[in-house]
Amino acid sequence: MVILIKNADFVIRDAGRIERHVDILIKDNRIAQVGKCDYNWCTDNAALEIIDASGKAVIPGLINAHTHLYQNLLKGRQDNLPLVEWCRDVTFPLCELIEKERSQNKDESLGYYWSMMAAMEMLKNGTTTCLNLDMTLDSVFKAWREIGIRGIGAITCADMWISDSLKLDFEKIKEKILGFIDRWYRKPDEAPLISVMFGPSAPFVCSEKLLSWIREEASRKKIAIHIHVAETQYEVQLMIRERGLRPLEYLDKIGFLGSDVSAAHCIHLHPNELHVIKEKNVIPVYNPKSNMKLGSGIAPIAKMLSLGINVGLGNDGSASNDNLDLFEEMRAAALLQKVAAGDPSVITARDVFRMATEGGALACGIDAGTIDQGKLADIVLIDLNKPHLLPVTDIVNTIVYCARGSDVNSVLVNGQVLVRQGQLVSLSEEEVINETMSVVKHKMGI
């Protein structure tokens, strides 16, 4: 299949490169050409699809570099609890239900349907890739494969602090992780859409034995790691009390950190830890809306950027956000840093756009995030003919501060059109919603 995106008003190739009235030629799952494209070499005219991008901005697909998709079943549930109590009262009961369904009833249908609903929401809002630290089930990956989104499953594990009903012994944890790697790492082989990472939940819920094994396996298998770090003061104080070091200091001491590690939140960091992040090329992932809702704090993103640290952007879970719209996240990301510093110049729209594209690609380890020849064809078209978007004086500022997920017109993932004219093309949204709510009502009583 060859796709030609013609006559785009704006092509935002990356945060610093913007072109007007150019074309993008896509062959198979890669960008073949950007400019005034010559597509005469495509001899099979029936295989050529032309998309008119007049009146539209074309951007790299947005990348949700930290999320928990199972929390799609917990939207709007609670808004008055900090993280620890929120885990106890909101997320753990659902996790226990999911695990009971899986282990006792051999039923993973909840995983399939929360993943389908989340994928539909993300795709329609211009997100083409997610890094999901989740209740890991095969049904999650099957849903991603069916709908066509690019998904990375961080295989979640912990052996401390969590409830006994969710704990596994060390050998069972290893067996679970290695099984998912065997089944889902870079699938399908010829043009991978789905992959996995190691997902130790956080330093304070993982023993040193587990973290050391993950570090060794990740290095041996060349598979990346995704982990929460320093999300709350509770975590920091617990780590100091129990292990004598702050979370990131501890991970550094045991040799855990490296360029293959992405770390969600990174809110409560000592200035010295910022230099460790820079030195070890760790990629922090900023989750401003979740951090605000849970009252967790404000990550020192402006300081990270001043040090040249690459940062990704994530929605976190829908129980603490309560949606999966990265346009909203970009706007919140910029505004929160400005008010925290009392200085509107500490962060720009371009900084935040880079987090949602290039930074996310680095966190996810994918060859995407910019519109360039040879890059993966994960592309979003935004309809600019909306009152809240006009007039356009600076297109990146418009995207970050004015655009909404509902402005997305078309979405391509891996060179395939998944959203056209704002509607999913690969499945019936109404049918998925009806099936999901039937299952949720039966399993959860909602």
TORROTOR-351515 format. One line per 2 residues: number of its first residue (from 1); their letters; for each residue x, y, z of C-alpha. Coordinates in Angstrom, 2 decimals. Example, Ala and Ser with C-alpha at 12.3 -4.5 7.8 and 13.67 -1.06 7.14 Angstrom:
// TORROTOR-351515
1 = as = 12.30:-4.50:7.80 | 13.67:-1.06:7.14
***
This chain:
// TORROTOR-351515
1 = mv = 0.00:0.00:0.00 | 1.19:3.50:-0.89
3 = il = -0.41:6.57:0.69 | 0.08:10.16:-0.43
5 = ik = -0.84:12.93:2.01 | -1.19:15.99:-0.23
7 = na = -1.15:19.76:0.20 | -0.87:19.97:3.98
9 = df = -1.18:23.53:5.26 | 1.46:22.71:7.87
11 = vi = 3.76:19.75:8.31 | 5.35:19.82:11.76
13 = rd = 8.29:17.57:11.10 | 9.49:18.12:14.65
15 = ag = 9.20:20.90:17.23 | 11.72:23.06:15.36
17 = ri = 10.98:22.25:11.70 | 7.73:23.38:10.11
19 = er = 6.95:23.27:6.39 | 3.99:24.64:4.43
21 = hv = 1.99:23.08:1.59 | 4.06:19.93:1.20
23 = di = 3.26:16.26:0.68 | 4.17:13.08:2.54
25 = li = 4.56:9.80:0.68 | 4.21:6.59:2.67
27 = kd = 5.18:3.14:1.45 | 4.29:0.12:3.57
29 = nr = 4.93:1.18:7.18 | 7.56:3.91:6.58
31 = ia = 7.70:7.50:5.38 | 9.24:7.38:1.91
33 = qv = 9.40:11.07:0.99 | 8.53:14.54:2.32
35 = gk = 8.15:17.54:-0.01 | 6.51:17.80:-3.40
37 = cd = 6.40:14.07:-3.84 | 6.98:12.07:-6.98
39 = yn = 4.81:8.99:-6.76 | 5.01:7.93:-10.40
41 = wc = 7.15:4.98:-9.35 | 4.03:3.46:-7.86
43 = td = 3.04:1.27:-10.80 | -0.03:-0.26:-9.17
45 = na = -2.41:2.70:-9.16 | -5.05:0.69:-7.35
47 = al = -2.73:0.47:-4.35 | -2.34:4.25:-4.08
49 = ei = -4.54:6.13:-1.61 | -4.52:9.93:-1.69
51 = id = -5.43:11.92:1.43 | -6.13:15.62:0.89
53 = as = -4.59:17.53:3.82 | -5.70:21.00:2.72
55 = gk = -6.71:23.03:5.76 | -4.93:20.60:8.06
57 = av = -1.80:20.34:10.15 | 0.15:17.09:9.90
59 = ip = 2.11:16.06:13.00 | 3.97:12.97:14.20
61 = gl = 1.68:10.62:16.09 | 1.51:11.52:19.77
63 = in = 3.10:9.06:22.19 | 1.60:8.30:25.59
65 = ah = 4.81:7.28:27.35 | 3.24:6.27:30.66
67 = th = -0.24:4.92:31.27 | -2.25:2.26:33.10
69 = ly = -5.02:1.30:30.72 | -6.87:-0.97:33.16
71 = qn = -7.85:2.22:34.97 | -10.17:3.01:32.07
73 = ll = -12.66:1.05:34.16 | -12.21:3.55:37.04
75 = kg = -12.85:6.89:35.35 | -14.36:9.53:37.60
77 = rq = -14.21:7.20:40.59 | -12.58:9.36:43.28
79 = dn = -11.00:12.82:43.53 | -10.10:13.32:47.19
81 = lp = -7.36:10.80:48.00 | -3.54:10.93:47.83
83 = lv = -1.70:8.10:46.11 | -1.32:5.56:48.92
85 = ew = -4.95:5.71:50.05 | -6.05:5.93:46.43
87 = cr = -4.21:2.67:45.62 | -5.79:0.98:48.65
89 = dv = -9.36:2.15:48.04 | -9.57:2.59:44.25
91 = tf = -7.06:0.61:42.19 | -6.20:-2.44:44.34
93 = pl = -9.82:-3.70:44.59 | -10.08:-3.69:40.80
95 = ce = -6.67:-5.37:40.46 | -7.81:-8.08:42.85
97 = li = -10.99:-8.64:40.83 | -9.00:-8.85:37.60
99 = ek = -6.57:-11.34:39.11 | -9.41:-13.43:40.53
101 = er = -11.11:-13.56:37.11 | -7.84:-14.58:35.47
103 = sq = -6.65:-17.17:37.96 | -9.90:-18.74:39.14
105 = nk = -12.22:-18.32:36.18 | -9.61:-18.32:33.38
107 = de = -11.33:-15.20:32.08 | -9.34:-12.27:30.64
109 = sl = -12.24:-10.54:28.94 | -11.96:-7.41:31.10
111 = gy = -8.41:-6.92:29.80 | -9.56:-7.17:26.20
113 = yw = -12.35:-4.65:26.62 | -10.51:-2.06:28.69
115 = sm = -7.73:-2.19:26.10 | -10.13:-1.79:23.18
117 = ma = -11.90:1.15:24.82 | -8.61:2.83:25.72
119 = am = -7.16:2.24:22.26 | -10.23:3.73:20.62
121 = em = -10.01:6.80:22.84 | -6.29:7.26:22.23
123 = lk = -6.46:6.80:18.47 | -9.36:9.23:18.07
125 = ng = -7.37:11.73:20.15 | -4.24:11.40:17.99
127 = tt = -2.19:9.03:20.15 | -0.54:6.36:18.03
129 = tc = 1.64:4.65:20.67 | 1.21:3.87:24.36
131 = ln = 3.62:2.54:26.97 | 1.38:0.66:29.34
133 = ld = 2.46:-0.33:32.87 | -0.56:-2.44:33.57
135 = mt = -2.25:-5.55:34.80 | -0.48:-7.63:32.15
137 = ld = -2.75:-10.08:30.33 | -2.52:-11.72:26.91
139 = sv = -5.95:-10.29:26.11 | -4.51:-6.76:26.34
141 = fk = -2.00:-7.48:23.56 | -4.67:-9.24:21.49
143 = aw = -6.88:-6.15:21.63 | -4.01:-3.90:20.51
145 = re = -3.24:-6.26:17.65 | -6.87:-6.29:16.56
147 = ig = -7.35:-2.50:16.55 | -3.87:-1.70:15.16
149 = ir = -2.45:0.70:17.75 | 1.27:0.60:18.57
151 = gi = 1.50:-0.75:22.12 | 4.36:-1.49:24.49
153 = ga = 3.40:-3.52:27.52 | 5.64:-2.99:30.53
155 = it = 5.19:-6.31:32.34 | 4.27:-5.14:35.81
157 = ca = 5.79:-6.82:38.83 | 6.24:-6.21:42.55
159 = dm = 7.03:-8.40:45.54 | 6.63:-5.98:48.47
161 = wi = 4.04:-3.57:49.93 | 1.15:-4.68:47.67
163 = sd = -1.69:-6.81:49.03 | -1.01:-10.53:49.54
165 = sl = -3.65:-11.46:46.96 | -1.57:-9.76:44.26
167 = kl = 1.84:-11.09:45.27 | 3.70:-13.86:43.46
169 = df = 6.84:-15.58:44.64 | 10.10:-14.80:42.88
171 = ek = 10.09:-17.85:40.58 | 6.49:-17.21:39.52
173 = ik = 7.34:-13.58:38.73 | 10.24:-14.68:36.53
175 = ek = 8.10:-17.28:34.78 | 5.36:-14.70:34.11
177 = il = 7.74:-12.08:32.72 | 9.69:-14.46:30.52
179 = gf = 6.47:-15.92:29.16 | 5.16:-12.54:28.05
181 = id = 8.52:-11.72:26.47 | 8.44:-14.96:24.52
183 = rw = 4.88:-14.40:23.30 | 4.81:-10.65:22.64
185 = yr = 8.26:-9.12:22.18 | 8.30:-7.27:18.84
187 = kp = 5.31:-8.87:17.13 | 4.64:-9.39:14.27
189 = de = 8.23:-10.06:13.31 | 8.13:-8.37:9.89
191 = ap = 6.74:-4.99:11.08 | 6.39:-4.97:14.85
193 = li = 3.45:-3.08:16.35 | 3.48:-4.71:19.76
195 = sv = 6.34:-5.14:22.17 | 7.16:-5.48:25.85
197 = mf = 9.39:-4.00:28.51 | 10.26:-4.98:32.03
199 = gp = 7.93:-3.13:34.40 | 9.03:-3.19:38.06
201 = sa = 6.34:-1.00:39.54 | 8.52:1.17:41.81
203 = pf = 11.68:0.79:43.93 | 9.75:0.68:47.21
205 = vc = 7.55:-2.23:46.08 | 10.38:-4.33:44.64
207 = se = 13.09:-6.17:46.53 | 16.71:-5.70:45.54
209 = kl = 16.72:-9.33:44.43 | 13.91:-8.67:41.95
211 = ls = 15.37:-5.39:40.69 | 18.80:-6.96:40.20
213 = wi = 17.34:-9.88:38.24 | 15.41:-7.46:36.02
215 = re = 18.54:-5.39:35.42 | 20.52:-8.47:34.45
217 = ea = 17.80:-9.85:32.15 | 17.17:-6.47:30.53
219 = sr = 20.86:-6.10:29.70 | 21.14:-9.67:28.46
221 = kk = 18.02:-9.57:26.31 | 18.39:-5.90:25.28
223 = ia = 14.86:-5.13:26.45 | 14.09:-1.78:28.10
225 = ih = 12.74:-1.05:31.59 | 9.88:1.22:32.69
227 = ih = 9.41:2.11:36.38 | 7.75:4.66:38.68
229 = va = 10.28:6.79:40.59 | 9.80:9.40:43.34
231 = et = 6.11:9.99:42.71 | 5.31:10.93:46.31
233 = qy = 7.00:12.14:49.49 | 5.69:8.94:51.11
235 = ev = 7.81:6.87:48.71 | 10.90:8.99:49.34
237 = ql = 10.60:8.80:53.12 | 9.87:5.06:53.04
239 = mi = 12.95:4.40:50.91 | 15.16:6.52:53.17
241 = re = 13.80:4.73:56.25 | 14.04:1.19:54.84
243 = rg = 17.03:1.36:52.46 | 18.89:4.47:53.54
245 = lr = 18.68:6.25:50.20 | 16.22:8.21:48.11
247 = pl = 14.55:6.16:45.32 | 16.73:7.28:42.42
249 = ey = 19.89:7.25:44.57 | 19.09:3.66:45.52
251 = ld = 18.54:2.59:41.91 | 21.84:4.21:40.99
253 = ki = 23.66:2.47:43.83 | 22.51:-1.00:42.78
255 = gf = 23.49:-0.35:39.14 | 19.93:-0.32:37.86
257 = lg = 19.95:2.89:35.81 | 20.87:3.29:32.15
259 = sd = 19.72:4.68:28.83 | 17.25:1.79:28.56
261 = vs = 15.32:3.01:31.64 | 12.33:5.34:31.48
263 = aa = 11.08:6.63:34.82 | 7.54:7.87:35.34
265 = hc = 6.85:10.94:37.49 | 10.27:11.84:38.98
267 = ih = 8.64:14.53:41.14 | 10.52:14.49:44.42
269 = lh = 14.13:14.54:43.30 | 17.15:16.03:45.05
271 = pn = 19.14:18.31:42.70 | 21.95:15.74:42.69
273 = el = 19.53:13.15:41.34 | 18.86:15.32:38.30
275 = hv = 22.53:15.05:37.44 | 22.33:11.26:37.85
277 = ik = 19.43:11.19:35.37 | 21.49:13.23:32.94
279 = ek = 24.64:11.15:33.42 | 22.83:7.81:33.01
281 = nv = 20.57:9.02:30.16 | 17.43:7.96:31.99
283 = ip = 14.26:9.30:30.36 | 11.77:10.82:32.83
285 = vy = 8.10:10.79:31.84 | 6.02:13.78:32.95
287 = np = 2.38:13.19:34.01 | 1.09:16.63:35.02
289 = ks = -2.67:16.04:35.24 | -2.38:12.88:37.33
291 = nm = 0.18:14.55:39.60 | -2.24:17.45:40.13
293 = kl = -5.31:15.28:40.80 | -3.54:13.12:43.37
295 = gs = -1.78:16.12:44.91 | 1.54:14.36:44.37
297 = gi = 3.53:17.46:43.45 | 5.16:19.13:40.45
299 = ap = 8.03:17.43:38.65 | 11.10:19.67:38.10
301 = ia = 10.72:19.48:34.33 | 12.05:22.97:33.62
303 = km = 15.25:22.11:35.48 | 15.52:18.85:33.56
305 = ls = 15.19:20.68:30.25 | 17.84:23.21:31.31
307 = lg = 20.22:20.27:31.83 | 19.45:18.84:28.38
309 = in = 17.54:15.84:29.71 | 15.14:14.18:27.27
311 = vg = 11.63:13.98:28.75 | 8.54:12.05:27.65
313 = lg = 4.88:12.81:28.36 | 2.15:10.50:29.64
315 = nd = -1.50:10.54:30.61 | -0.97:8.08:33.47
317 = gs = -4.11:6.09:34.27 | -7.67:7.25:33.76
319 = as = -8.43:6.84:37.46 | -6.08:9.74:38.16
321 = nd = -6.48:11.78:34.99 | -9.53:10.95:33.85
323 = nl = -9.00:10.78:30.11 | -6.41:9.84:27.51
325 = dl = -6.11:13.11:25.58 | -2.47:14.11:25.08
327 = fe = -3.49:17.52:23.74 | -4.91:18.30:27.17
329 = em = -1.76:16.87:28.72 | 0.50:19.11:26.64
331 = ra = -1.41:22.22:27.65 | -1.37:21.24:31.34
333 = aa = 2.31:20.34:31.12 | 3.29:23.81:29.98
335 = ll = 0.96:25.79:32.24 | 1.90:23.89:35.40
337 = qk = 5.62:24.49:34.91 | 5.08:28.19:34.27
339 = va = 3.00:28.77:37.40 | 5.28:26.61:39.55
341 = ag = 8.29:28.70:38.55 | 6.42:32.00:38.52
343 = dp = 8.08:32.52:35.16 | 6.34:32.02:31.79
345 = sv = 9.66:31.59:30.00 | 10.80:28.40:31.76
347 = it = 9.10:26.13:29.23 | 7.77:26.59:25.71
349 = ar = 5.15:24.94:23.55 | 8.00:23.46:21.52
351 = dv = 9.49:21.86:24.63 | 6.18:20.18:25.41
353 = fr = 5.47:19.13:21.81 | 8.90:17.50:21.77
355 = ma = 8.01:15.53:24.93 | 4.81:14.22:23.33
357 = te = 6.62:13.10:20.16 | 10.41:12.71:20.13
359 = gg = 10.73:12.27:23.89 | 8.03:9.62:23.90
361 = al = 9.70:7.80:21.01 | 12.93:7.64:23.02
363 = ac = 11.08:6.37:26.09 | 9.33:3.71:24.02
365 = gi = 12.39:2.77:21.96 | 10.62:3.23:18.62
367 = da = 11.81:4.80:15.38 | 9.14:7.49:15.34
369 = gt = 8.42:10.94:16.76 | 9.38:13.03:13.71
371 = id = 8.23:13.22:10.10 | 11.32:12.18:8.17
373 = qg = 12.20:9.76:5.43 | 12.64:6.27:6.83
375 = kl = 10.71:6.90:10.04 | 7.69:4.81:11.02
377 = ad = 4.54:6.16:9.38 | 2.71:7.09:12.58
379 = iv = 1.02:10.34:11.56 | -1.89:12.52:12.67
381 = li = -3.89:15.09:10.67 | -5.54:17.92:12.60
383 = dl = -8.45:19.88:11.15 | -7.58:23.57:11.55
385 = nk = -10.95:24.87:10.37 | -12.30:25.31:13.90
387 = ph = -13.18:28.55:15.72 | -10.95:27.74:18.69
389 = ll = -7.92:27.18:16.42 | -8.13:30.29:14.24
391 = pv = -6.27:32.40:13.34 | -3.06:30.40:13.35
393 = td = -0.08:32.63:14.09 | 2.30:29.97:15.46
395 = iv = 1.26:26.45:14.58 | 3.10:24.73:17.45
397 = nt = 1.60:27.14:19.97 | -1.80:26.48:18.41
399 = iv = -1.38:22.71:18.72 | -0.22:22.85:22.35
401 = yc = -2.46:25.56:23.78 | -5.57:25.48:21.58
403 = ar = -6.05:22.04:20.03 | -8.16:19.23:21.44
405 = gs = -8.35:15.54:20.74 | -11.65:16.14:18.98
407 = dv = -9.78:18.18:16.32 | -8.09:15.01:15.02
409 = ns = -9.25:14.22:11.50 | -7.12:11.22:10.46
411 = vl = -4.65:8.88:12.14 | -2.16:6.51:10.56
413 = vn = -0.24:3.85:12.49 | 2.42:1.75:10.80
415 = gq = 1.27:3.12:7.46 | -2.35:2.08:7.96
417 = vl = -5.26:4.52:8.18 | -7.05:3.76:11.47
419 = vr = -9.07:6.98:11.82 | -10.63:8.82:8.89
421 = qg = -12.79:11.96:9.24 | -12.68:11.45:13.01
423 = ql = -14.10:7.92:12.85 | -12.43:4.57:13.42
425 = vs = -12.26:2.54:10.23 | -11.18:-0.88:11.53
427 = ls = -14.14:-1.68:13.80 | -17.54:-0.52:14.99
429 = ee = -17.13:1.81:17.95 | -20.76:1.33:18.94
431 = ev = -20.43:-2.46:19.02 | -17.27:-2.33:21.14
433 = in = -18.89:0.09:23.60 | -22.01:-2.06:23.92
435 = et = -20.00:-5.26:24.40 | -17.71:-3.57:26.91
437 = ms = -20.52:-2.20:29.04 | -22.24:-5.58:29.04
439 = vv = -19.08:-7.27:30.33 | -18.34:-4.51:32.85
441 = kh = -21.89:-4.62:34.20 | -21.67:-8.39:34.60
443 = km = -18.17:-8.46:36.15 | -18.16:-5.23:38.15
445 = gi = -21.82:-4.49:38.75 | -21.57:-1.03:37.21
***
